[in-house]
């Protein structure tokens, strides 16, 4: 979080989370967040599906962001986040598989 915030400062991009509580969005993400929270509350299995869904969205967003920049520092951070998302996705997939066997 600190690294991403530092990049916001470096490139003069406002922090979209500044002044907001956890789970509070004003950029159109509130309905998605509320839906995911509701879905994930249904069961452990659904919570893992929500995690899987979020990681797949993150991976798509990060791949797109990497394609749209030529800044090495952004590519490094995006790459690290992408690796983390792939690891998280693998973990969610393993938990989902364990519940369906």
Phi and psi in degrees as GROMACS dihedral restraints (atoms count N, CA, C in turn):
[ dihedral_restraints ]
;  ai    aj    ak    al  type     phi  dphi    fc
    3     4     5     6     1   -63.8    20    10
    4     5     6     7     1   -40.8    20    10
    6     7     8     9     1   -62.7    20    10
    7     8     9    10     1   -44.6    20    10
    9    10    11    12     1   -65.6    20    10
   10    11    12    13     1   -41.6    20    10
   12    13    14    15     1   -61.4    20    10
   13    14    15    16     1   -41.8    20    10
   15    16    17    18     1   -60.1    20    10
   16    17    18    19     1   -37.2    20    10
   18    19    20    21     1   -69.4    20    10
   19    20    21    22     1   -36.4    20    10
   21    22    23    24     1   -58.0    20    10
   22    23    24    25     1   -47.6    20    10
   24    25    26    27     1   -63.1    20    10
   25    26    27    28     1   -48.0    20    10
   27    28    29    30     1   -56.9    20    10
   28    29    30    31     1   -42.4    20    10
   30    31    32    33     1   -98.6    20    10
   31    32    33    34     1     8.2    20    10
   33    34    35    36     1    67.0    20    10
   34    35    36    37     1    31.9    20    10
   36    37    38    39     1   -99.8    20    10
   37    38    39    40     1   126.2    20    10
   39    40    41    42     1   -61.7    20    10
   40    41    42    43     1   144.6    20    10
   42    43    44    45     1   -76.7    20    10
   43    44    45    46     1   114.1    20    10
   45    46    47    48     1   -69.2    20    10
   46    47    48    49     1   -14.3    20    10
   48    49    50    51     1   -95.6    20    10
   49    50    51    52     1    -7.7    20    10
   51    52    53    54     1   -60.7    20    10
   52    53    54    55     1   129.1    20    10
   54    55    56    57     1    76.9    20    10
   55    56    57    58     1     8.0    20    10
   57    58    59    60     1  -110.1    20    10
   58    59    60    61     1   147.0    20    10
   60    61    62    63     1   -78.6    20    10
   61    62    63    64     1   162.0    20    10
   63    64    65    66     1   -57.7    20    10
   64    65    66    67     1   129.6    20    10
   66    67    68    69     1    83.1    20    10
   67    68    69    70     1     9.5    20    10
   69    70    71    72     1  -109.0    20    10
   70    71    72    73     1   123.5    20    10
   72    73    74    75     1  -130.5    20    10
   73    74    75    76     1   146.1    20    10
   75    76    77    78     1  -126.3    20    10
   76    77    78    79     1     7.3    20    10
   78    79    80    81     1  -108.9    20    10
   79    80    81    82     1    27.7    20    10
   81    82    83    84     1    92.2    20    10
   82    83    84    85     1    -5.5    20    10
   84    85    86    87     1   -87.7    20    10
   85    86    87    88     1    -9.2    20    10
   87    88    89    90     1   -59.0    20    10
   88    89    90    91     1   -46.1    20    10
   90    91    92    93     1   -60.9    20    10
   91    92    93    94     1   -39.8    20    10
   93    94    95    96     1   -64.1    20    10
   94    95    96    97     1   -46.6    20    10
   96    97    98    99     1   -58.8    20    10
   97    98    99   100     1   -48.8    20    10
   99   100   101   102     1   -61.3    20    10
  100   101   102   103     1   -41.5    20    10
  102   103   104   105     1   -63.7    20    10
  103   104   105   106     1   -44.9    20    10
  105   106   107   108     1   -64.3    20    10
  106   107   108   109     1   -41.5    20    10
  108   109   110   111     1   -62.1    20    10
  109   110   111   112     1   -44.4    20    10
  111   112   113   114     1   -63.3    20    10
  112   113   114   115     1   -46.2    20    10
  114   115   116   117     1   -61.6    20    10
  115   116   117   118     1   -46.5    20    10
  117   118   119   120     1   -67.5    20    10
  118   119   120   121     1   -20.9    20    10
  120   121   122   123     1   -76.6    20    10
  121   122   123   124     1   -12.6    20    10
  123   124   125   126     1   -68.5    20    10
  124   125   126   127     1   -39.0    20    10
  126   127   128   129     1  -168.6    20    10
  127   128   129   130     1   167.4    20    10
  129   130   131   132     1   -61.1    20    10
  130   131   132   133     1   -42.8    20    10
  132   133   134   135     1   -58.7    20    10
  133   134   135   136     1   -46.8    20    10
  135   136   137   138     1   -64.5    20    10
  136   137   138   139     1   -35.2    20    10
  138   139   140   141     1   -62.1    20    10
  139   140   141   142     1   -40.7    20    10
  141   142   143   144     1   -66.8    20    10
  142   143   144   145     1   -37.1    20    10
  144   145   146   147     1   -63.7    20    10
  145   146   147   148     1   -38.8    20    10
  147   148   149   150     1   -63.2    20    10
  148   149   150   151     1   -45.0    20    10
  150   151   152   153     1   -59.1    20    10
  151   152   153   154     1   -43.2    20    10
  153   154   155   156     1   -60.6    20    10
  154   155   156   157     1   -46.8    20    10
  156   157   158   159     1   -60.3    20    10
  157   158   159   160     1   -45.7    20    10
  159   160   161   162     1   -62.8    20    10
  160   161   162   163     1   -44.7    20    10
  162   163   164   165     1   -64.1    20    10
  163   164   165   166     1   -38.6    20    10
  165   166   167   168     1   -64.8    20    10
  166   167   168   169     1   -39.5    20    10
  168   169   170   171     1   -64.3    20    10
  169   170   171   172     1   -43.5    20    10
  171   172   173   174     1   -60.8    20    10
  172   173   174   175     1   -43.5    20    10
  174   175   176   177     1   -60.6    20    10
  175   176   177   178     1   -47.3    20    10
  177   178   179   180     1   -59.1    20    10
  178   179   180   181     1   -44.8    20    10
  180   181   182   183     1   -64.3    20    10
  181   182   183   184     1   -41.7    20    10
  183   184   185   186     1   -68.4    20    10
  184   185   186   187     1   -40.6    20    10
  186   187   188   189     1   -61.3    20    10
  187   188   189   190     1   -43.0    20    10
  189   190   191   192     1   -64.6    20    10
  190   191   192   193     1   -43.6    20    10
  192   193   194   195     1   -62.1    20    10
  193   194   195   196     1   -39.3    20    10
  195   196   197   198     1   -65.9    20    10
  196   197   198   199     1   -34.7    20    10
  198   199   200   201     1   -71.1    20    10
  199   200   201   202     1   -21.4    20    10
  201   202   203   204     1   -99.4    20    10
  202   203   204   205     1     4.4    20    10
  204   205   206   207     1  -128.1    20    10
  205   206   207   208     1   154.1    20    10
  207   208   209   210     1  -120.7    20    10
  208   209   210   211     1    15.1    20    10
  210   211   212   213     1   -90.7    20    10
  211   212   213   214     1   122.7    20    10
  213   214   215   216     1   -62.0    20    10
  214   215   216   217     1   -38.5    20    10
  216   217   218   219     1   -66.9    20    10
  217   218   219   220     1   -37.6    20    10
  219   220   221   222     1   -67.5    20    10
  220   221   222   223     1   -43.2    20    10
  222   223   224   225     1   -60.0    20    10
  223   224   225   226     1   -38.2    20    10
  225   226   227   228     1   -64.3    20    10
  226   227   228   229     1   -48.2    20    10
  228   229   230   231     1   -66.1    20    10
  229   230   231   232     1   -45.3    20    10
  231   232   233   234     1   -59.6    20    10
  232   233   234   235     1   -41.2    20    10
  234   235   236   237     1   -63.3    20    10
  235   236   237   238     1   -42.1    20    10
  237   238   239   240     1   -64.0    20    10
  238   239   240   241     1   -43.0    20    10
  240   241   242   243     1   -64.6    20    10
  241   242   243   244     1   -38.4    20    10
  243   244   245   246     1   -62.5    20    10
  244   245   246   247     1   -44.3    20    10
  246   247   248   249     1   -61.0    20    10
  247   248   249   250     1   -41.5    20    10
  249   250   251   252     1   -62.8    20    10
  250   251   252   253     1   -42.0    20    10
  252   253   254   255     1   -64.4    20    10
  253   254   255   256     1   -40.2    20    10
  255   256   257   258     1   -62.6    20    10
  256   257   258   259     1   -40.9    20    10
  258   259   260   261     1   -63.7    20    10
  259   260   261   262     1   -44.0    20    10
  261   262   263   264     1   -64.1    20    10
  262   263   264   265     1   -42.1    20    10
  264   265   266   267     1   -60.9    20    10
  265   266   267   268     1   -43.2    20    10
  267   268   269   270     1   -58.7    20    10
  268   269   270   271     1   -41.9    20    10
  270   271   272   273     1   -66.4    20    10
  271   272   273   274     1   -44.4    20    10
  273   274   275   276     1   -62.1    20    10
  274   275   276   277     1   -42.9    20    10
  276   277   278   279     1   -61.3    20    10
  277   278   279   280     1   -39.5    20    10
  279   280   281   282     1   -65.5    20    10
  280   281   282   283     1   -42.1    20    10
  282   283   284   285     1   -66.2    20    10
  283   284   285   286     1   -40.4    20    10
  285   286   287   288     1   -62.3    20    10
  286   287   288   289     1   -45.5    20    10
  288   289   290   291     1   -61.7    20    10
  289   290   291   292     1   -39.1    20    10
  291   292   293   294     1   -67.1    20    10
  292   293   294   295     1   -27.3    20    10
  294   295   296   297     1   -85.8    20    10
  295   296   297   298     1   -12.8    20    10
  297   298   299   300     1  -107.3    20    10
  298   299   300   301     1     3.8    20    10
